[in-house]
């Protein structure tokens, strides 16, 4: 048995009724990145200017969709652990898309790191949630550990790239325009 499956079986040994419910709720926060999208929209609507943090999160989430969901999942075509071992009792609906890398992890870390780059205190809370979402994917037997690891790392990189894109746009166009007015 490979190491990744051993790790997933270890998580299966942690199951209990309370933790099962908690992990189902936590993983829901990462579904289709909806929590992070809504949080980003709220930042765009309600935050004071400048809105660099919100735009960084938005760009990072778009990068996540492109890199993870449109390119890598379809390029790698990795089977999910729940497809490989169908004897494990599933607590969530078995996903139909490919496993590598984890979209939940990528989107969560893309947005959380975007927040952290501007506001450390709120960013730490976002990073804790992103980590819990990533771990929930292992607990729920829908991703391999390397799916979650690579998805998380991609999310971090996507946030950093988005940070520099937003900084460039603000420096070149928005802040420059504000100084000439």
N, C-alpha and C positions, 0 to 999 in steps of 0.2 A: 504494500500500500504506500502511495507517495505521501510526502510530508504535508502537502496542501490538504489532502483528504483527512489526514490525521488531525490537523488543526480544526477542520470543520467538524469532525466527530467529537473532538474535545468540547467545542461549543455546544454540540447536541447534548452533551452530558450536563450542561448547565441549566437545561430547560426546567422550568417550573411554572405554574399557572400565572403567578404575578409577573415574573420577568417576561414570559411570553407576551402578555398584554402590553407591557411597557415597550418591548422591542417592536411590536406591530405598530404602535403609535409613533415611535421614533422614526421608523423607516418611512412612514407616511409623509413626514416632513420633507423627505428627499424625493418623493415621487414626482417625476417630470420636472424637478427643480421648482415646483410650484411655490413652496414656502419662500425660497430665495428670490424668485421672481416677484412675488407679492411684497416682500420686504424691500426689494430694490425699487419697485414702483412707489411704495410708501416713502422711501427716502427721496425719490425724485419729486414727489408731490409736496411733502411736508417739511423737508429739511431746508435750512436757510442756505443762501448762496455762499460760497460756490458749491456746486453739487458734484464735485469731483469724485467723491466716494461712491455715490450712486451710479454715476456714469462708468466708473471703473468696474463696479459689480456687473452692470449691464453688459459691457463689452466682454468681460470674463465669462459670463454665462453664455453669450453668443459663441464665443470661441469654444467653450465646452461642448455645446451642441454640435458644432461643425467637426471638431477634432474627434470627439468620442462617438457620438451617435451616427453621424453621417459618414465618417471615414473609417476609424479604427474597428468598430464593432463589425462592420461589413467586410473589412479587409481581413481581419483575423478569424472571424467566424468560430469562436471558441464556444464549445458546449458548456452549459451551466452544470454545476454539481448536482442539482436536482434532476437533471436529465440523465446524468451518468448513474446515480443511485436513486432509483425511483422508490426504494423502500422507506426512505426517510419521510416521516409525516410532515407535510407542509402546513405552515400556519398562515401563509399568504398564497395568493394565486400564483401559479407557476408562470414566470415570465416567458414570452414567446420570442423575444429578441435575443441576440447573442450576449455572451457574458463579459468579454474583455474589450475595454476596461469598464469599470463600474461608473455608470452615468450618475448615480446617486452621489458617489464619492467625489467625482470630478466637479459637479455643479456645486455641491456643498462647500468644498474647499476653495473653489473659484470665488464664490461670494464671500465666504468667511475671511479669507486672506485679503480680499479687497477691502473689507471693513477694517481688518487689523492694520493695514498699511496706513490708515488715516486716524483711527481711534483705537488705541491699544486695549482699553478696558472693555469696550463693546466687542472688539475683535476677539478677545480671549473667550468671551461667552459664545460668540459665533463659532470659534474653532472647537470648543467643547461639544457644541451641538453637531458640527460637521463630523467630528470623531465618533460620536455616538451613532450617527446615521451610518457611517462607514462600517462600524462594528456590527450594527444591526443586520447588515447584508450577509455577514458571515454567520451570525446567530440563526438567521432565517434560511440558511442553506441555499441562497440564490446566487452567490458569487464565490469564486475562489479567492484566497488571500492575495494572490498577485493581482487579481482584477481590482481589488480594493486599494492595494498599495499603489499601483500604477495610476488608477483613477484619482487618488488623492494627490499624488505627485503632479499629475497633469493639471489638476485644479490649481495647485500652487503656482505652477509655471504660467497658466492662463491668466491668473490674477496679476502676476508680475508684468507680463506682456501688456495686459490691459492698462495697468498703472502707467507704463511708459507711453502707450498710445494716447491716453487721456491727458497726460502731462504735456505731450507734444502738441496736441490740439489746443489745449488751454494756452500754452506758451506762444504758439504761432498765431492763433486766431482770436481767442476769446479775451485773454488778459491784454494782448496787444491792442485789440479794438477798444477795450475799456479805458486804456491809457490815452487814446487819441480823442475820446469823447469829451 
